[in-house]
Amino acid sequence: MEPPRHLLRHVDPPLLAALAVTAGRPDALAVELAPDPTNPLDPTGGWTAGTLRAATASARSLLGAFRPDGVRTSSEHPGGLRRGDALVSDALDWLLGPVPEAEQPMWREELGAEPDARAPSATVRRADGRPLSVLVVGAGMSGLLAAHRLGQAGVDCVLVERDAGVGGTWRANSYPGCRVDVPSHLFSYSFAQRGDWPAHYSDQGALLEYFEGFAREAGLLDHLRARTRLVSAHFDESASQWEVELATTSGPELDAFIGPLDRAAGDHANAAPPRLANPGPRRLRVDALVLAPGQLSRPLLPALPGRERFASASWHSARWRHDVDLAGKVVGVVGSAASALQLVPEVARVARRVVVFQRTPNWIAPTPEYRAPFAPEKQWLFRHVPGYAGWYRLWLLRRNGDALLPTVLADPDWDGGPASTSAANDLLRATLTGALESQLGDDPGLLRRLLPAYPPGAKRILRDDGTWVATLRQPHVELVTEPIVEVTARGIRTAAGEVPLDHVVYATGFAASDMLGDVELVGRDGARLAEAWQGDPRAHLGVLVPDFPNCFLLYGPNTNLVQNGSIIFMAECATNYVLSCLETLTAERARSLAVRPEVATAFAAEVDEGNARRTWGAGGVPTWYRSPSGRISQNWPFRLADYWARTRVVDSHELLLGR
C-alpha cells in the first residue's frame, strides 16, 4: 500500500518517537529535535521551522524502514516494545522530558508497553476460599472498568445500570452537538486503546460506540442488569456482607431519580417499559459494593420561581426531548457552560430564534480542531505506524496533564489583582483574553459580556473553535445577562422584562456532590452515609469511607480533574486500588476492611490544603466543584503521578480488617 500524498505534513514528536522505537533507531531521537516540556500549549512542543524540516527528513527515512502494508494496525499491541526495553525509556525521556525512574512504570502502563500491565495480579477469594461476590453500581466508564477487572480477578460480579444500556453519561447525554472536551485518544482505557477515532474531539455517538464495544468484547453484557437502580444497602456485620435492595427504573421511577421534571414537558419516559435485560432478584447479598454512579449523572434543575408553571415543553439537556421539533420555534437556553456551548449552535441552525440566559461567562481555550475530523493522512499514520496511536495518546496526556498545573497555581504572594492567582495564571488569562478579543474586537459590548472577571481555572475552562462566538453574533441569537426573576407560563422574566418562549432547555449542569442521590447506605453500627456526608462527600483517595466496610467508590469525592488530564486515568488508578484492597482481604484471610477514620480525616485535610493552593479553591467563584458547605469536594489538586503512586498498592496500616 502506497502512503498517501502529503503524509509528512503530519509529522509530530510522538510520530518520531514511534518510528524510532519501531525501527530500533535511538539515533533518531536527536537532542536538537526533542520537544520543549515547558511548552505544553504548542502541539509541536516548540519546534521551529528548521526543527520541523529536520524532523520531517528523519521521519521520511524512518518510514522507509518498514513496509506499511505488512505491519499490525496500531489498535493491536504496539510494535517494537519489549519489557524493559531501554529504547522505550529513552523515547519517554525524549518525548516527555526527563521521566523520574519511579514514574517510568506509570508512563509505560499508559503507553501500553507491556500488554495490560494493570490487570489484577491474583485471584480474589473470600476468607473461606469461595469466590467473592461484588455488586457494581453504574455501567458508565468507571463501572465497566471495575466489572472487567473484577472478572479478571475471578470475582462473581453483578453489574446494575439504571439506564437502558451501558455508557453512562455518553448514553444519557444525547443533545445535539454533544462531544467530549478532552482529546479523543485520552478517552480510551490504557489497555484497550482505540487508534481510529474519527475526530480530535469525538462526538457522543463515537464515545458511546467505544464503551458499548468494550462491554461487548469484554463479555460484560452477560453480567448487566439494565434499568435497575440501587435503592438501599445495609451492612450485615455478623456475616460481613451487604444486604442490597434493587428496583426497576422505567417511566416515573427513572424520572424520580433525577428529580421532578416539569409535567408540561410530557411523560415521554412512560411509554411501555422495555423488557429488562437480565432481570433478577430485587434483593441480593454480596461481599462488597463498588459504587460508580458518576459525579455528573444527576441533572440539576435550577431553583427558579415559577419553573413548574411554564406551559410548553421544557427539559434538561441531559434528558433531551428528541420528540420535540425545534424548527421555527423560539427556544430559551438557561446556562452558557459546556453543554450550552455545544448545543446552542446546533439549535440555532433550525430555530427561528434562540435566547441564551447566561449566569456567569466562561473562559474558553481556542481549539481550532475542536469540531474537526482527523485528516486522512493522520488516520493512515494511526493505522499503519506501530504504536503511533499509543505515543500520540501519551503526548496528549502530558500536554493536557500535569504540564498545565502551574497555570492554576494560587500564589499567596501574588499581588496582580483578583482576576488571576499567580504569574502563570495571569499569563493564561492574557492569552485567553487575547483569543476572545481577536473574535470580538469590533463588538465591545458582546466582549464585555463574555469576558470573565474571575481567574481562569476557577471554573472549568471550555474549548471551542470559534463556533460559539460566531453563533452568538447571528441576528436571531440573543445573549441575555440580566438575572432571571421568574419563569412564567409563556417564558422567562428578567429585570428587563418577559421573554416569550416556545420551549426552554436547562443546560444547568449536575448535582455533583449528591452523587448517590437518595440511595440508603447503612454501614457499621448503623452509620448512614447521608448523615456522615451531610451534602459534603469525602472519601480516602476518593474510594474508602470510614464505617462502610467492603464499600468502594469510583470517580468519588476529590478525584475530578480540572486542568490536568483524563478522568479515565483516575478511574484506572482507583480501580487498581480497589483490587489491591480485595487482594489484601484474600492475603489476610479477612472478611472485611474499612479505612481508619484518622487516615480519612488526614487525607481530607491534605486535599483541602492542596485545593486552597489552586485557582478553583482561591478564586471564590460559585461552581459545581463546591459542596453546599463551600468546600471543594470534587477536585484532585495534585499531580496525576501522585494519585498513581498512592493507589498502586494499598497500605494495610491504613485499614481496619475484620476477621
C-alpha positions in Angstrom: 0.0 0.0 0.0 1.4 3.4 -1.0 1.4 6.1 1.6 -0.9 9.0 0.8 0.5 12.2 -0.5 1.2 15.0 1.9 1.8 12.4 4.7 4.8 14.2 6.0 2.8 17.3 6.7 1.6 15.5 9.8 5.0 14.8 11.5 4.9 15.5 15.2 7.0 14.4 18.2 5.0 11.3 19.1 5.3 10.1 15.4 9.1 10.4 15.6 9.2 8.5 18.9 7.0 5.7 17.5 9.1 5.4 14.3 12.4 5.5 16.2 11.3 2.7 18.6 9.8 0.6 15.8 12.9 0.9 13.7 15.2 0.4 16.7 17.0 3.7 15.9 18.0 5.5 19.1 19.9 8.0 16.9 16.6 9.3 15.5 15.8 10.7 19.0 18.3 13.6 18.5 18.6 16.1 21.3 18.1 19.0 19.0 14.7 17.5 18.0 13.4 17.0 21.5 10.2 18.9 22.2 10.2 21.5 25.0 8.5 20.0 28.0 7.8 23.5 29.4 5.7 24.4 26.3 2.5 22.3 26.7 0.3 24.6 24.7 2.2 24.1 21.4 1.2 20.8 19.7 4.8 20.5 18.3 6.4 21.2 21.6 8.0 24.4 20.4 9.5 23.0 17.2 10.8 25.8 14.9 10.6 25.8 11.1 14.1 24.4 11.0 13.5 21.7 13.6 10.3 20.7 11.7 12.3 20.3 8.5 14.9 18.1 10.2 12.2 16.1 12.0 10.4 15.6 8.6 13.6 14.4 7.0 14.2 11.9 9.8 10.6 10.7 9.6 10.9 10.2 5.9 13.9 8.0 6.4 12.3 6.0 9.2 9.1 5.5 7.3 11.2 3.7 4.6 12.5 1.3 7.2 9.4 -0.9 7.3 6.6 -2.0 4.9 3.4 -0.2 6.0 1.2 -2.9 4.3 2.9 -5.6 6.3 2.7 -4.4 9.9 -0.1 -4.6 12.5 -2.5 -1.8 13.0 -2.0 0.4 15.9 -5.1 -0.9 17.6 -3.1 -4.0 18.4 -0.1 -4.2 20.8 2.4 -1.6 19.7 5.2 -3.0 17.7 8.8 -2.7 18.8 8.0 -2.5 22.5 9.6 -5.1 24.8 9.5 -5.3 28.6 12.5 -3.3 30.0 13.4 -2.0 26.5 16.0 0.8 27.1 14.9 2.5 23.9 11.4 2.9 25.2 12.8 4.6 28.3 14.9 6.8 26.1 11.9 7.7 24.0 9.9 8.6 27.0 12.6 10.9 28.2 12.9 12.4 24.8 9.2 13.0 24.3 8.1 14.0 27.8 11.2 15.5 29.3 13.3 13.5 31.8 11.0 11.0 33.4 11.9 10.1 37.0 12.7 6.4 37.4 9.9 5.9 39.9 7.4 7.2 37.3 8.6 5.2 34.3 6.2 2.3 35.1 3.2 4.8 35.0 4.1 6.1 31.6 4.8 2.6 30.3 1.4 1.4 31.5 -0.3 4.4 29.8 1.7 3.7 26.6 0.8 0.0 26.6 4.5 -1.0 26.5 3.5 -4.2 28.3 0.1 -5.8 27.5 -2.4 -4.9 30.1 0.1 -4.1 32.8 -2.6 -3.0 35.2 -4.5 -6.3 35.1 -5.0 -8.0 38.6 -2.1 -10.0 39.7 -4.0 -12.5 41.8 -7.4 -14.2 42.1 -9.6 -12.8 44.8 -11.3 -15.1 47.2 -13.4 -14.9 50.4 -11.8 -15.9 53.7 -13.4 -19.4 53.4 -11.9 -19.8 49.9 -15.1 -19.3 47.9 -15.4 -16.7 45.1 -16.1 -13.2 46.2 -19.4 -11.6 45.1 -19.5 -7.9 44.2 -22.3 -5.6 43.1 -21.1 -2.9 40.7 -23.5 0.0 40.5 -23.3 2.0 37.3 -22.3 0.9 33.8 -20.5 4.0 32.7 -16.8 4.4 32.1 -15.8 3.5 35.7 -18.3 0.8 36.3 -17.4 -1.1 33.1 -13.8 -0.9 34.0 -14.4 -2.2 37.5 -16.6 -5.1 36.3 -13.9 -6.0 33.8 -11.1 -6.0 36.4 -13.2 -7.9 38.9 -13.9 -10.6 36.3 -10.2 -10.9 35.6 -9.7 -11.5 39.3 -12.2 -14.3 39.4 -14.9 -12.4 41.2 -18.7 -13.1 40.8 -19.8 -9.8 39.6 -23.3 -8.3 39.1 -23.5 -5.0 37.1 -26.6 -2.8 37.5 -27.4 0.3 35.5 -30.4 2.5 35.9 -30.4 3.4 32.2 -31.3 1.1 29.3 -27.7 0.2 28.5 -24.1 0.9 29.1 -22.2 4.1 28.5 -23.1 6.3 31.5 -23.0 10.0 30.6 -22.4 9.1 27.0 -25.7 7.4 26.8 -27.7 9.8 28.9 -26.5 13.0 27.1 -27.7 12.8 23.5 -28.3 16.5 22.9 -27.4 18.0 19.5 -23.7 18.7 19.3 -22.7 16.7 22.4 -19.0 15.8 22.3 -16.0 15.3 24.6 -13.9 18.2 25.6 -10.6 16.3 26.1 -8.8 14.8 23.1 -10.4 11.6 21.9 -7.4 9.4 22.4 -7.5 10.1 26.1 -11.0 8.7 26.3 -10.0 5.1 25.9 -8.6 2.7 28.5 -4.8 2.3 28.5 -5.2 -1.4 27.9 -8.0 -1.1 25.2 -6.8 1.9 23.2 -8.7 3.0 20.1 -6.4 4.3 17.4 -9.0 5.1 14.8 -11.0 7.9 16.5 -12.8 9.8 13.8 -12.2 13.3 15.2 -9.8 15.1 17.5 -12.7 15.6 20.0 -15.2 12.9 19.1 -19.0 13.2 19.4 -21.3 11.4 21.8 -22.1 8.7 19.2 -18.4 7.7 18.8 -17.8 7.6 22.6 -20.9 5.5 23.2 -19.8 3.2 20.4 -16.4 2.7 22.1 -17.9 1.9 25.5 -20.6 -0.4 24.1 -17.9 -2.2 22.0 -15.7 -2.6 25.1 -18.5 -4.0 27.1 -19.5 -6.4 24.4 -15.9 -7.6 23.7 -15.1 -8.0 27.5 -18.3 -10.1 28.0 -19.8 -7.6 30.4 -23.2 -7.6 28.9 -23.8 -11.1 30.3 -23.5 -9.6 33.8 -25.6 -6.5 33.2 -29.0 -5.8 34.7 -30.2 -2.7 32.8 -32.9 -0.3 34.0 -32.1 -1.3 37.6 -31.1 1.0 40.4 -29.8 0.6 43.9 -32.4 1.5 46.5 -30.6 0.6 49.7 -27.7 -1.4 51.0 -27.2 -2.4 54.7 -24.0 -3.9 56.0 -24.6 -7.1 58.0 -21.7 -7.1 60.5 -22.3 -10.7 61.6 -21.8 -12.0 58.0 -19.6 -9.2 56.7 -21.9 -8.9 53.7 -24.1 -6.2 52.2 -27.9 -6.7 52.0 -29.0 -4.9 48.8 -32.4 -3.9 47.5 -32.7 -3.1 43.8 -35.6 -1.6 41.8 -36.6 -1.3 38.2 -36.1 2.1 36.7 -38.6 2.7 33.9 -41.1 5.5 33.5 -41.7 7.5 36.7 -39.0 5.7 38.7 -36.3 6.9 36.2 -37.7 10.5 36.4 -37.8 10.3 40.2 -34.1 9.6 40.2 -33.3 13.0 38.6 -35.9 15.0 40.5 -39.4 16.1 39.3 -39.3 17.4 35.7 -41.9 19.8 34.6 -45.1 17.8 33.9 -45.7 20.1 30.9 -42.7 18.5 29.3 -44.8 15.4 28.9 -44.2 12.0 30.4 -42.3 10.7 27.4 -40.4 8.2 29.5 -43.7 6.5 30.5 -44.1 4.6 27.2 -44.5 0.8 27.6 -41.5 -0.3 29.7 -38.9 -2.2 27.7 -38.1 -5.8 28.6 -35.4 -5.8 31.3 -32.0 -7.0 30.4 -31.1 -9.9 32.7 -33.9 -9.4 35.2 -33.0 -10.8 38.6 -34.0 -10.8 42.2 -34.7 -7.5 43.9 -32.7 -8.5 47.0 -29.2 -9.7 47.0 -26.4 -10.5 49.5 -22.9 -9.6 48.3 -19.5 -9.5 49.8 -18.6 -6.0 48.5 -20.1 -3.0 46.8 -18.4 -0.9 44.0 -20.4 2.3 43.6 -19.7 4.1 40.3 -22.7 6.4 39.7 -20.6 9.3 38.3 -20.2 12.8 39.6 -22.1 14.1 36.5 -25.1 11.8 36.5 -27.8 13.7 38.3 -29.1 16.6 36.2 -29.6 19.7 38.2 -32.6 21.8 37.5 -32.3 25.4 38.8 -34.5 26.6 41.7 -36.2 29.3 39.6 -39.5 30.7 40.9 -42.4 29.5 38.7 -40.5 26.9 36.8 -43.3 24.5 37.1 -45.8 27.0 35.6 -44.2 27.0 32.1 -47.0 25.9 29.8 -45.0 24.3 27.0 -42.2 21.7 26.9 -39.1 22.2 28.9 -36.3 19.8 29.7 -32.7 19.4 31.0 -30.0 19.0 28.3 -29.2 15.6 29.8 -32.7 14.3 29.1 -33.0 15.7 25.6 -36.5 15.7 24.1 -35.9 14.2 20.6 -39.7 14.1 20.1 -39.9 17.9 20.1 -39.3 19.6 16.8 -37.5 22.9 17.3 -37.7 24.1 13.7 -39.1 27.6 13.5 -39.5 27.8 17.3 -38.3 30.4 19.9 -36.0 28.4 22.2 -34.6 29.6 25.5 -31.4 28.0 26.8 -30.7 28.6 30.5 -26.9 28.3 31.1 -23.8 29.0 29.0 -21.2 26.5 30.0 -20.1 23.3 28.3 -23.4 21.8 27.3 -24.8 25.1 26.1 -21.7 25.8 24.1 -22.2 22.6 22.2 -25.9 22.6 21.8 -26.7 26.2 21.1 -25.0 26.3 17.7 -27.0 23.2 16.6 -30.3 24.6 17.9 -29.6 27.9 16.2 -29.4 26.0 12.8 -33.2 25.2 13.0 -34.8 27.5 15.5 -36.4 30.8 14.5 -34.8 32.5 17.5 -32.6 31.4 20.3 -32.2 33.2 23.6 -29.3 32.3 25.8 -29.6 33.2 29.5 -26.1 33.5 30.8 -25.4 33.4 34.5 -21.6 33.6 34.5 -19.3 33.9 31.5 -16.7 31.1 30.9 -13.1 31.1 29.9 -12.7 29.4 26.5 -9.5 27.9 25.2 -9.2 28.4 21.4 -9.2 24.9 19.9 -9.2 25.1 16.1 -9.6 21.3 15.7 -12.4 21.1 18.2 -15.1 20.0 15.7 -12.7 18.7 13.1 -12.2 15.2 11.9 -8.7 13.7 11.7 -7.1 14.2 8.2 -7.0 11.1 6.1 -3.1 11.2 6.3 -3.2 11.3 10.1 -5.6 8.3 10.1 -3.3 6.4 7.8 -0.4 7.0 10.2 -2.5 5.8 13.2 -3.4 2.6 11.3 0.0 1.8 9.9 2.8 3.0 12.1 3.1 0.5 15.0 2.5 2.2 18.3 1.9 5.7 17.0 -1.6 6.0 18.5 -0.2 5.0 21.9 2.6 7.5 21.7 0.2 10.2 20.5 -2.1 9.4 23.4 0.9 9.7 25.8 1.9 13.0 24.3 -1.7 14.3 24.8 -1.8 13.1 28.4 1.5 15.0 29.1 0.4 18.2 27.3 -3.1 18.2 28.8 -2.0 16.8 32.1 0.5 17.8 34.8 2.3 20.2 32.5 -0.7 22.6 32.8 -0.9 22.5 36.6 1.4 25.6 37.1 -1.2 27.7 35.2 -3.7 27.2 38.1 -1.4 27.8 41.0 -2.7 30.1 43.7 0.4 32.0 44.8 -0.2 33.5 48.3 2.3 36.3 47.5 0.6 37.2 44.2 -0.3 40.9 44.0 -1.6 41.0 40.5 -5.3 41.6 41.5 -8.3 39.4 41.9 -8.6 38.4 38.2 -5.6 36.0 38.5 -3.9 33.9 41.2 -0.2 33.8 40.1 2.1 35.0 37.3 1.4 31.8 35.3 -2.3 32.2 35.8 -2.1 35.8 34.7 -0.3 34.8 31.6 -3.0 32.3 30.8 -5.6 35.0 31.4 -3.9 37.3 29.0 -3.7 34.5 26.4 -7.4 33.6 26.7 -8.4 37.3 26.7 -6.4 37.9 23.5 -8.1 35.0 21.8 -11.6 36.4 22.7 -10.6 39.9 21.7 -9.5 38.6 18.3 -13.0 37.3 17.7 -14.9 40.3 19.2 -12.7 43.3 18.7 -15.4 45.0 16.6 -18.1 44.2 19.2 -17.0 45.7 22.5 -20.5 45.2 24.0 -20.5 41.5 23.5 -16.9 41.2 24.5 -17.7 42.8 27.9 -20.5 40.3 28.5 -18.4 37.3 27.5 -15.1 38.2 29.3 -15.0 36.6 32.7 -13.9 38.8 35.7 -12.6 35.8 37.7 -9.3 33.9 37.3 -9.1 31.2 34.6 -9.3 27.8 36.2 -11.7 28.9 39.0 -14.3 27.2 36.8 -13.7 24.7 34.1 -12.0 26.2 31.0 -14.1 25.3 28.0 -13.0 24.5 24.4 -14.2 25.9 21.2 -13.2 26.6 17.6 -14.9 30.0 17.3 -18.4 28.5 16.6 -19.8 29.7 20.0 -18.9 33.4 19.5 -20.0 33.2 15.8 -23.3 31.8 16.8 -23.9 34.5 19.5 -23.3 37.1 16.8 -26.0 35.8 14.5 -29.0 38.1 14.3 -31.5 35.5 15.5 -29.5 34.6 18.6 -29.6 36.8 21.7 -27.4 36.7 24.8 -29.2 37.8 28.0 -27.1 38.5 31.0 -29.7 40.1 33.3 -30.6 37.7 36.2 -33.7 35.6 35.8 -36.5 36.8 38.1 -39.0 34.0 37.4 -40.3 31.6 34.9 -43.8 32.4 33.6 -46.4 30.3 31.7 -45.2 32.0 28.5 -41.5 32.3 29.0 -38.8 33.8 31.3 -38.9 37.1 33.0 -35.7 39.1 33.8 -35.3 42.6 35.3 -35.6 43.9 31.7 -39.0 42.2 31.1 -40.5 39.0 29.9 -39.1 36.9 27.0 -41.8 34.8 25.4 -40.6 31.3 24.5 -41.9 28.2 22.8 -39.6 25.8 24.7 -36.9 26.0 27.5 -33.8 24.0 27.7 -32.0 23.9 31.0 -28.2 23.5 30.4 -27.6 23.9 34.1 -25.2 21.1 34.9 -25.4 18.4 37.5 -25.6 17.8 41.3 -22.1 16.6 41.6 -21.8 16.5 45.3 -25.1 14.5 45.5 -23.6 11.6 43.5 -25.6 8.8 45.3 -28.9 10.7 45.4 -31.4 9.1 47.7 -29.7 5.7 48.0 -29.9 4.5 51.6 -26.5 3.3 52.5 -26.1 2.0 56.1 -22.7 0.8 57.3 -21.2 -0.4 60.6 -23.0 0.4 63.8 -25.9 1.9 61.8 -23.8 4.7 60.3 -25.6 6.3 57.4 -23.7 7.8 54.5 -26.1 10.7 54.0 -25.6 11.7 57.7 -21.9 11.2 57.5 -21.5 13.4 54.4 -24.3 15.9 55.0 -24.0 17.0 51.5 -20.2 17.3 51.7 -18.8 14.0 50.3 -15.4 12.8 51.5 -13.6 9.5 50.9 -10.0 8.4 51.4 -8.3 8.6 47.9 -11.9 9.1 46.7 -12.5 5.4 47.3 -13.0 4.4 51.0 -15.3 5.9 53.6 -14.9 5.1 57.3 -17.5 2.8 58.8 -18.5 1.4 55.4 -16.6 -1.8 55.1 -16.1 -3.5 51.7 -17.6 -0.5 50.0 -15.7 1.3 47.3 -16.4 4.4 45.3 -15.1 5.2 41.8 -15.0 8.7 40.4 -15.6 9.5 44.1 -15.0 12.7 46.0 -11.9 14.7 45.1 -11.0 12.6 42.1 -12.3 15.0 39.4 -9.7 16.6 37.2 -9.9 20.3 36.1 -6.7 21.2 34.3 -4.6 18.1 34.2 -5.6 15.1 32.2 -8.3 12.5 31.6 -10.7 11.1 34.2 -10.2 7.6 32.7 -6.6 7.7 34.1 -8.0 8.4 37.6 -10.6 5.6 37.2 -7.9 3.1 36.3 -5.8 4.1 39.3 -8.8 3.9 41.7 -9.9 0.6 40.3 -6.4 -0.7 40.8 -6.7 0.4 44.4 -10.0 -1.4 44.8 -8.4 -4.6 43.5 -5.4 -4.1 45.8 -7.9 -3.9 48.7 -9.6 -7.1 47.7 -6.3 -8.8 47.3 -5.5 -7.8 50.9 -8.7 -9.4 52.1 -7.6 -12.6 50.4 -4.0 -12.5 51.6 -5.0 -11.7 55.2 -7.9 -14.1 55.2 -10.1 -11.3 56.4 -13.8 -10.9 55.8 -14.0 -7.1 55.7 -11.9 -4.0 55.5 -12.5 -0.3 56.0 -10.3 2.8 56.2 -9.2 4.0 59.6 -11.1 7.3 60.4 -7.9 9.2 61.3 -6.5 8.2 57.9 -9.5 9.5 56.0 -9.5 12.7 58.1 -5.8 13.4 57.4 -6.4 12.8 53.7 -9.3 15.3 53.6 -7.2 17.9 55.3 -4.4 17.3 52.8 -6.7 17.6 49.8 -8.3 20.8 51.3 -4.9 22.4 51.7 -4.0 21.4 48.1 -7.2 22.8 46.7 -6.7 26.0 48.6 -3.5 26.4 46.6 -5.3 26.1 43.3 -7.3 28.7 41.4 -10.6 26.9 41.9 -10.0 26.9 45.7 -8.9 30.5 45.9 -11.0 32.1 43.2 -14.2 32.4 45.3 -16.4 31.7 42.3 -19.6 29.6 42.6 -19.0 26.3 40.8 -20.1 22.7 40.9 -16.7 21.9 42.3 -18.0 23.1 45.7 -20.4 21.2 48.0 -23.2 23.2 49.7 -20.8 23.9 52.6 -18.4 25.7 50.2 -15.7 23.0 50.4 -14.1 21.8 47.2 -15.4 18.3 47.4 -14.8 17.2 43.8 -11.3 18.1 42.6 -7.9 16.5 42.8 -5.4 19.3 43.3 -2.1 17.3 42.9 -0.3 15.6 40.0 -1.5 12.6 38.2 1.7 10.8 39.2 0.8 11.4 42.9 -2.5 9.7 42.6 -1.0 6.8 40.6 1.7 6.3 43.2 -0.8 6.3 46.1 -3.2 3.9 44.5 -0.8 1.2 43.2 -0.8 -0.9 46.4 -3.0 -0.3 49.5 -1.1 0.4 52.7 -2.6 -2.2 55.1 -1.7 0.0 58.1 -4.4 2.4 56.9 -7.1 -0.3 57.1 -9.2 -1.9 59.8 -9.5 -5.6 59.0 -12.4 -7.7 60.2 -11.9 -11.5 60.6 
